[in-house]
Amino acid sequence: MATPPLSTAAQTFGERVRAQRHELGLSQEQLADECGLHWTFVGQVERGRRNISLHNILKLADALKIDPAELVRGLQAPSNE
């Protein structure tokens, strides 16, 4: 059974990361190499299963060639979902 996302915000963030990665034509492994993270971590982020730190948001945004604000714009903190 698949583990559900941590929150709607984590799920949306991950969807944005995946969409931008696809737009750039990168695999999870390539993105992970670009930002110095493990590819399994990138996969967990994309599935909304990680509560990602500010530093990792910045690393991902840099590797994705996108303003970090685009990844978090409009997201709301979970309210005991």
N, C-alpha and C positions, 0 to 999 in steps of 0.2 A: 504494500500500500504506500502510495506517494505521500511524503510529508508536505503538509500545506504551507503556504507562505506565512512568514511571521506576522505580517500585517498587510493591509491594502497598500500602504506607502512603500513597503519593501517590495511588494509585487510590482507596483507601477515603476519604481526605480529600476528594477531588474529588466522590465520590458523595454524601458528607454535605453538601457545599456545594450541589450540584445539588438534592438532596432538600429542603433548607431553602428554597432559592430558589423551587422549585416550590410549596412550602407557602405561601409569601408571595405567590405569583402574580406574580413578577417575571421579566422577561426578562434575559438576560445583559447586555444594554445598560443596562437600568435598574439592575441590581445594580452594574455597573461605575461608573455615574454616582454612585450612592449612596456608594461607597467611594473614589472618585478613582483608579480603575484603568482600564486600557483593556479594552474588551470582549473582544478577542482573548486577553488575558492570563487573564481569567476563564474563557474557554472552555478554555484550555490547563490551567488548574488543575482544572477539572471533569473533564477527560480524564486527569488524573494525569501530565501532561507537564511540569509545573513543580515545581521544588524551591523552595517558597514560604518567604519570610522571616517572622520573627516579626511584624514590623510589618504585613505584608500579611495575615497570619492575623488580627491584631487588627482591621484595617480591615474585612475580610470579615465577621468575627463581629459587629461593631458594626452594619454594614449589614443583616445577616441577623437582627438582634435575638436573638442567641444567645450564650451563654457560650462563649468560645473553647475552653474545656476540652471542650465537647461535640464539637467538630470533631476534636480530637486524642486523645480518650480511648481508651486501649487500643492505640494504634498503636505499632508496633515499628520501630526503625531498620533499614534494609535491611542484610542481612549478605551483601554481594556477590552480590545476586540476579542 
